[in-house]
């Protein structure tokens, strides 16, 4: 079984955009209809949340870490 190494990619988005824009961007890039997206591998925010609000509350070192999975990571 071959394992793929994860790659780190950075993308910038306006703070006034909603998290839904991040989800749609990742779906297009990965060619996936279903995608589970998390902040700091901890929780999945409401798609209507503003990026700036998420960054203020959960960002660190000048970044907001967004993780994704193709299947649900936990219940």
Secondary structure, DSSP 4 states (H G I P E B T S, - for coil): -PPPPP--------TTSBHHHHHHHHHHHHT-S--EEEETTTB---TTSBHHHHHHHH-BTTB--EEEESS-S--
